[in-house]
Structure formats: structure tokens, C-alpha cells
Amino acid sequence: MDCLGDAIRFKVTDNDVRSAARCGVVETPHGTFETPTFMPVGTQASVKSLTPSDLRSAGTQIVLCNAYHLSLRPGAEVVERLGGLHGFMKWDGPLLTDSGGYQVFSLAGLAKAGDDGVRFRSHIDGQELFLTPERATEIQERLGADIIMAFDECVPYPCDRGYAKTAMERTVVWAERCKAAQRRRDQALFGIVQGSTFADQRRECAERLREIGFEGYAVGGLSVGEGSGLMTEMLECTIGHLPVDRPRYLMGVGTPQDMIEAVMRGVDMFDCVMPTRNARNGCAFTSEGRVRIRNLKYKEDDSPLDPACDCATCRTFSRGYLRHLVIAEEITGLSLLSLHNVFYYNALMRRIRAAIAADVLVDLLNTVIGSYGE
């Protein structure tokens, strides 16, 4: 099955016989990536402590950057003059930028949403930024990512039905405005489904976005405190209303188990700060579960961080050395743990793709649950 748009081509290559999971390939102007895939988060055009060559060595196929933050510093126009994001950060593979809608939630104390857009008070210098669907689209066109996101309103959890409905209606109208404002045809525009934890609103939003027509669809507004069970429930009532011939992206997720559960519901793409944020807190994801490297028991441990891992960190350094670096607050320790965690997430995606092809994805889920005790 092929989907030919102006900017990307998506082909489903395999389906799991026991779930809605599928493998695919997405072709972009800057190369291809296989799905299911994980996108490390490069908020400021940089995945914290990792270079582009580090990301490549960790198996990264596509990176996410943050349009809101880059519009404040150094400015979308500056990035454009310096070669767009690909030239600016020297990443020659596929890139995706979010639109700023998540910041309506994450920077709620500095943002005020209205029907026309969102007024932000910059967290850097207090300057006001008025972000409209048109401006969010323009910023992302200047940044030059291969995949750009429609501007949406992400609400917190819990959220009352009336507020969720207002935000969902705005999200649909703003998506139409983003599509009308789009000028570059070498960028794929994705719509974002909102609706909080109200199944009827999720379904309505998905169907209305489908009528507008986008090159891909994201499910937003989850992993904001509602818990894994409710998140999965919302996925199940949403995914079936999205086109099967377009990529499906679950924003901001998540743990290894949550990602496999989402893949089994038909999700193709993920992003999350979890690998790098956990690394900065001394926590590693491994085949044996989480390793909190600060623990005293690792002080004289000469074994690798993860005996089953082939990343540069695990091939080279001991748990004892990594613990020393983290305790001593050496930047190298954070970099080495980040490299491992990103490698682990990318390797997990490869295992997921292989499990789908072999129809053993449920077995992989049980293995991960056993490792993490979730």
C-alpha cells in the first residue's frame, strides 16, 4: 500500500497477525526511515549532549526539533539564513518539527489561548510572542524540516468536557488554517488529534481532520498524567478513525511498554525526552530493566552497563566508571548514558519491527514487561 503526497511516501511493508501493528517505510526529501520509529528530541536543534555522529552511531533515523523554542532563540529567520535546520545542526537525515501546541500545556503559566491563536510570554526574556496557525506554519517552513505539525491546543489532565471541546474545535479550525497557509510543498503537514480523555471528542476530531486531509496524523494530548491504561483506551478509540495509508504518530510517548502497546494499536512514530532526561538523572534503560547508576552497589562493578547492548558506551566502559562520572558530575557521564539510552530505544524499535515481521510482538511485550516489572 502506497501513499503518494507532495513531500513524503509511506509504504506498509508488514502487518502483525495478532494486532494492528505494522511495519513501514517513509521516504522524505532527506532520506528514508523505517517504522515503527523513535525520534530523539532535539529541542534547541540539539539532542542534549549528543552530536549528529553520536545519533547516527546510536541508530537514529529521524530527529524532532521544537519550533516554539527555536523561534525564540536564535529565531527561525536566523536558522533559515544558516541553511535551515539540516544545515544549521548538520543533520542530513529526516527531521520533524512540532508546532508549539504542546507549549500551550507545558508553559501554561506563560500562555493564554484564544480563537485566533496563543499569546506566550517568553520564558527567556518575558517578551510577548503571539503564535497563530499561520505564524506556526511560517516558522516551520523557515526551519525547513521534512515533516511539520499543524498548530493545536494541548490541554492538561484532568480537563473538564467543555474546555476539552473548545480546545478540540480550535485544533480542527487551526489545522485548516495551517493547511491553507502552507506554501512549501517539500514538507509534509501532519494534523493532530485532540479531545483529552473523551472518546467521542477524539473520534470527532480524527474524522474531521481526515476530511481536511493531511500527509500524516498525530495523536496529541496524551501522556500528560492520565496513566497508561487511559492512554491506551484513547488510542483504541482514535486510531481506527485515521487513514490506514498515512503515518500515525503518538506524541510524547514514552516507556518501552507504552510504545509496544501503542504499536499494537497501529502507531508508527514516537518521540519522547525520556531517554535523555533519564540519562541526565543517572538512569539507564537496559535489557535487565532500569539501572540507576548512582547506587552504591555499582561502585566497583566492572561489568558493562548492559551486557546485551552493543553501543559504544557498553562496549567500552564499566558501570563503576560510569557511576564515578555521574557522581563527580562529569558531562562525559551524561553523554555516555544518553548515547546508551538513545541506542536502546532505537534497538527496541528494530526489535519491534522484527517481531512484527515474525508475528511475535506479544512475546516481545511480555519480555519487556518482565524486565521492567510494569
C-alpha atoms as one frame of an Amber mdcrd trajectory, in Angstrom:
protein
   0.000   0.000   0.000   1.462   3.341  -1.070   0.526   6.878  -0.149   1.966
   9.465  -2.523   1.836  13.014  -1.213   3.730  16.128  -2.194   6.539  15.576
   0.305   6.639  12.010   1.590   5.752   8.493   0.525   4.593   5.913   3.065
   4.533   2.194   2.340   3.305  -0.522   4.706   5.664  -3.499   4.403   4.388
  -5.901   7.092   1.395  -6.471   9.352   1.175  -8.339  12.651  -1.406 -11.152
  12.564  -2.417 -10.719  16.222  -2.741  -6.933  16.455  -2.965  -3.724  14.418
   0.828  -3.365  14.438   2.546  -2.736  11.129   5.967  -2.045   9.677   6.528
   0.589   7.042   8.948   2.850   5.247   8.642   6.637   4.955  10.524   8.382
   2.145  11.343  12.064   2.716  13.432  14.648   0.848  16.303  13.862   3.264
  16.171  10.100   3.191  14.001   7.273   4.446  13.142   5.910   7.862  11.567
   2.641   8.866   8.519   2.417  11.094   7.762   1.907  13.900  10.391   4.521
  14.705  11.539   6.629  17.636  12.592  10.278  17.304  15.053  11.653  19.884
  14.039  15.160  20.966  16.369  17.954  19.899  14.519  20.882  21.468  17.143
  23.524  20.627  18.321  21.840  17.386  20.442  19.560  19.562  19.723  16.277
  21.321  21.254  17.118  24.680  24.960  16.109  24.939  24.908  14.178  21.622
  26.379  15.156  18.246  24.846  14.158  14.899  27.520  11.457  14.547  26.575
  10.161  18.016  22.946   9.965  16.908  23.890   8.083  13.760  26.029   5.629
  15.715  23.045   5.065  18.016  20.879   4.083  15.052  18.789   7.256  14.907
  16.823   7.693  11.688  14.851  10.901  12.331  15.131  13.734  14.876  12.481
  16.052  16.326  13.108  19.757  16.952  10.981  22.351  18.729   9.632  25.186
  16.599   8.472  27.294  19.542  11.845  27.320  21.293  13.801  27.862  18.073
  11.539  30.768  17.130  12.621  32.488  20.351  16.305  31.608  20.116  18.039
  32.060  17.721  14.933  32.829  15.605  13.521  30.976  12.606  14.910  33.582
  10.234  18.440  33.048  11.569  18.134  29.272  11.145  16.850  29.793   7.617
  19.806  32.006   6.705  22.210  29.420   8.114  20.934  26.655   5.868  17.709
  25.621   7.559  17.742  23.065  10.351  19.586  20.454   8.287  22.475  22.795
   7.547  22.310  24.574  10.895  22.646  21.447  13.059  24.496  19.353  10.449
  21.938  16.558  10.482  21.420  15.298   6.938  18.613  12.842   7.705  14.852
  13.348   8.114  13.661  15.991  10.575  10.293  16.763  12.172   9.326  19.978
  13.948   6.430  20.365  16.339   4.288  23.465  16.055   4.253  24.924  19.565
   0.885  23.489  20.574   2.403  21.381  23.346   3.827  24.547  24.904   0.230
  25.707  25.492   0.201  22.893  28.066   3.808  22.813  29.271   4.106  26.605
  29.624   0.530  27.147  30.792   1.561  29.889  33.230   3.073  31.863  30.346
   0.396  31.233  27.708  -3.146  32.386  27.022  -5.112  30.710  24.232  -7.892
  32.348  22.215  -9.657  31.531  18.979  -7.104  33.476  16.923  -4.010  31.897
  18.498  -1.908  31.801  21.655  -0.114  34.651  23.414   3.079  33.472  25.056
   5.302  35.343  27.475   8.836  34.259  26.625  10.439  32.193  29.376  13.777
  33.680  28.276  13.224  37.443  28.475   9.492  37.991  29.045   8.891  39.256
  25.504   5.428  38.551  24.121   5.024  36.095  21.261   1.660  35.762  19.518
   1.561  32.399  17.786  -1.173  31.822  15.218  -1.639  28.818  12.930  -0.262
  30.896  10.078   2.788  32.028  12.043   3.436  28.496  13.344   3.391  27.251
   9.753   5.674  30.055   8.569   8.171  29.344  11.356   8.311  25.663  10.436
   8.679  26.442   6.752  11.651  28.671   7.557  13.169  25.957   9.767  12.839
  23.557   6.846  12.008  20.188   8.460  10.713  17.361   6.282   7.604  16.890
   8.436   5.808  19.799  10.106   2.903  19.787  12.531  -0.356  21.699  12.496
  -0.817  24.138  15.369  -3.033  22.656  18.081  -4.151  23.266  21.644  -2.947
  20.622  24.090  -4.977  20.579  27.301  -3.939  19.260  30.743  -5.279  16.221
  32.556  -7.734  16.224  34.162  -9.734  18.535  31.947 -13.456  19.258  32.011
 -15.531  18.335  28.978 -16.304  21.933  27.994 -12.680  23.062  27.969 -11.640
  19.931  26.056 -14.353  20.563  23.464 -13.277  24.180  22.955  -9.637  23.141
  22.504 -10.610  20.335  20.121 -12.711  22.709  17.991  -9.841  25.189  17.885
  -7.438  22.406  16.909  -9.586  21.486  13.891 -10.037  25.094  12.766  -6.333
  25.806  13.287  -5.435  22.690  11.275  -7.489  24.031   8.359  -5.736  27.383
   8.667  -2.306  25.693   8.735  -3.097  23.782   5.579  -4.325  26.950   3.855
  -1.188  28.808   4.963   1.260  26.132   3.769   3.448  27.312   0.897   6.261
  24.753   0.769   5.304  21.504  -0.930   8.517  19.724   0.048   7.265  19.488
   3.642   4.618  17.019   4.840   1.991  18.582   7.106   0.524  16.350   9.841
  -2.756  17.034  11.635  -3.029  16.439  15.397  -5.969  14.751  17.135  -7.043
  16.300  20.439 -10.015  15.678  22.723  -8.445  14.960  26.122  -9.840  11.705
  27.584 -13.282  11.984  25.958 -13.689   9.228  23.379 -16.443  10.980  21.410
 -14.316  14.118  21.042 -11.291  12.067  19.947 -13.356  10.309  17.281 -14.900
  13.545  16.060 -11.537  15.287  15.847  -9.979  12.377  13.943 -12.828  12.248
  11.445 -12.824  15.997  10.830  -9.055  16.063  10.336  -9.372  13.151   7.940
 -11.899  15.144   5.911  -9.438  18.045   5.673  -6.698  15.664   4.515  -3.096
  15.524   5.736   0.001  13.543   4.807   0.118  12.068   8.298  -1.789  12.182
  11.561  -0.643  12.558  15.156  -2.403  11.763  18.407  -1.636  14.550  20.856
  -2.692  15.452  24.366  -1.805  12.082  25.894   0.966  11.131  28.321   0.068
  14.258  30.302  -0.829  12.456  33.519  -3.769  10.257  32.539  -1.890   6.974
  33.024  -1.093   4.135  30.646  -4.500   2.459  30.798  -6.481   5.541  29.857
  -3.913   6.497  27.230  -4.315   3.094  25.572  -8.112   3.422  25.740  -7.956
   6.780  23.955  -5.652   5.322  21.298  -8.060   2.475  20.651 -10.984   4.841
  20.072  -8.909   7.119  17.820  -6.640   5.088  15.530  -9.484   3.332  13.720
 -10.747   6.704  12.509  -7.437   7.644  10.873  -6.439   6.596   7.334  -4.535
   3.321   7.103  -2.358   4.689   4.298  -0.856   7.558   6.306   1.765   7.504
   9.099   0.343   7.680  12.636   2.368   9.470  15.296   1.810   9.296  19.074
   3.336  12.425  20.553   5.410  12.437  23.744   5.435   8.672  24.468   7.138
   7.064  26.248   8.183   4.000  28.230   9.226   0.804  26.413   5.985  -0.934
  27.399   3.792   2.029  26.391   5.421   2.180  22.973   4.874  -1.524  22.289
   1.264  -1.254  23.463   0.786   1.711  21.125   2.405  -0.106  18.193  -0.082
  -2.937  18.752  -2.854  -0.352  18.275  -1.363   0.832  14.978   1.064   3.645
  15.882   4.095   4.182  13.612   6.069   7.072  15.151   7.090   8.201  18.631
   9.070  10.956  20.333   9.946  11.435  23.983  12.541  13.166  26.172  12.638
  10.099  28.422  15.928   8.559  27.133  17.979  11.728  27.513  16.212  13.105
  30.589  16.622   9.814  32.435  20.281   9.727  31.418  20.834  13.154  32.955
  19.371  11.763  36.178  21.699   8.755  36.145  19.110   6.233  34.950  19.712
   3.818  32.049  17.277   1.621  30.130  18.695  -1.872  29.708  17.690  -5.405
  28.774  17.566  -6.092  32.529  15.333  -3.119  33.321  16.282   0.298  34.647
  19.779   0.731  36.075  20.151   3.633  38.491  23.869   4.063  38.175  24.264
   6.228  41.298  23.528   3.210  43.503  26.450   2.245  45.711  26.373  -1.366
  44.508  27.851  -0.226  41.173  30.900   1.485  42.727  33.296  -1.378  41.913
  31.226  -3.072  39.198  33.459  -3.755  36.189  30.657  -5.159  34.001  29.146
  -3.202  31.105  26.057  -1.093  31.654  24.032  -3.621  29.646  25.707  -6.929
  28.743  23.252  -7.383  25.854  23.953  -3.957  24.320  26.414  -3.203  21.528
  26.539   0.585  21.889  29.889   2.369  22.283  29.203   3.030  25.967  28.589
  -0.640  26.765  31.456  -1.859  24.580  33.957   0.440  26.264  33.117   1.448
  29.837  32.199  -0.247  33.105  29.316   0.506  35.412  31.876   1.526  38.030
  33.395   4.145  35.733  30.004   5.465  34.633  28.929   5.748  38.270  32.092
   7.691  39.049  31.425  10.148  36.205  27.828  10.730  37.269  28.700  11.137
  40.970  31.516  13.532  40.004  29.060  15.446  37.783  31.270  14.994  34.742
  29.498  15.891  31.489  31.049  12.836  29.840  28.949  10.592  32.070  25.716
  12.237  30.978  26.770  11.975  27.343  27.665   8.288  27.622  24.394   7.435
  29.360  22.413   9.461  26.812  24.160   7.661  23.966  23.268   4.310  25.503
  19.623   5.219  26.169  19.051   6.511  22.635  20.754   3.377  21.300  18.463
   1.245  23.493  15.316   2.976  22.206  16.397   2.630  18.571  17.343  -1.007
  19.146  13.930  -1.582  20.724  12.313  -0.223  17.560  14.371  -2.662  15.479
  13.256  -5.493  17.765   9.647  -4.354  17.387   9.922  -4.329  13.597  11.488
  -7.797  13.609   8.798  -9.072  15.988   6.032  -7.755  13.730   7.587  -9.481
  10.727   7.819 -12.745  12.709   4.342 -12.346  14.326   5.807 -12.499  17.858
   5.154  -8.938  19.062   3.117 -10.158  22.046   6.132 -12.190  23.158   8.339
  -9.108  22.980   5.821  -7.150  25.056   5.888  -9.857  27.722   9.701  -9.820
  27.733   9.769  -6.047  28.248   7.136  -6.239  30.984   9.252  -8.903  32.684
  12.359  -6.705  32.511  10.738  -3.561  33.822   8.157  -5.029  36.196   5.457
  -2.808  34.712
